[in-house]
């Protein structure tokens, strides 16, 4: 089971992308638990994640978040265009590519 966390300011806009990523994972027969949450709640799940996706509006936090994660965790800022279009297929491609480089 892959644990994916989508981080944003308030957890609102990422809810749609969360659902789309879950659908995309099912299509690919990937067992994934996708959670969307504000940055303030991240500490509660930090130790259990495999992938951290930052919404474009919090890209400024990338270095800070990276410092708190083990090396095996894949961290990515979602491109503004992909986020705006809720392009779960492209985001999932990037996740799979990033994880393959980690292992």
N, C-alpha and C positions, 0 to 999 in steps of 0.2 A: 504494500500500500504506500503510495506516494502522498506525502502531506505538502500541499501547496498553500501558501498564505499570500493573499493580496492585501497590501497595505495602502491606505489612503488617509486623508485628513479625518473624515467622519464616518467612513464605511458605507456611504450611500451609493455613489456612482459605481463602485466595484461590485455591488450585488448582482447587476446584470451580467457583467463579465464572469463572475463566479459561476452563474448558471450555465453560461455558454461554454466555459472551460470544462465543466462537469460533463456536458453533452459531448464535447469533442473527445474527452478521455474515454467515454463509453464507446464512441464510434471506433476508437483505436484499440479497444479492449485493454485499456490501461486502468488499473485500480487506483483511483485518486480521490483524496479527500481535499476539497477546495474550500478554504475559509476566507471570508472577506472581513477585515476589521480595521479600525483606526489604529494608528501608530501607538497610541496610549495603551492598547491592550496587548501589544506584541510580546511583552515580557512573559506573559502567561503561557505562551506556546513556543517560544523561541527554541527550546531544547528538543522539540519534536518535529521540526520542519525539515523538509528536503529541498524545498524551493521557496524563495521569497521574491515576490513580484511587487515592485513599487509603482504606484500610479504616477503618471507624469507630473502631477502637481506637487509631489513630495520628492522629486528627484534629488533635491538638495540634501536629503538625509542619507543618500547612498553610502557615503564613506562612514558615517556614524554607525549605520546598521551593519555594514560589512565587518567592522571591527568586533562586533559582538557575536559573530557567527563562526561556527567551525568551518574548516576549509572545504569539507564535503558538501556544504550547502551551496546551491546555485542561487545567486542573487542577480536580478535583472530589473532595470527600469523599463517599463513598457513604453514603446514609442507613442508619442501623442496621437499620431494618425491611427495606429492600431487600437489604441484605447478609445478614441472617439468613434471608430467604426465597430468597436467591440469585436475585433478580428481574432476570435479564439483559435482558429486554425493556425494562423501565423504565430501567435504567442505560444501555442503548444509545440509547434515546430522548433521554436527557439529554446523552449524548455528542454526538449529531447536532445537537441544539439549540445546545449550547455551541460546537461547531465552526462552525456557520453564523454565529454572532455574531462569531467571530474573523476570518472571511474576508470 
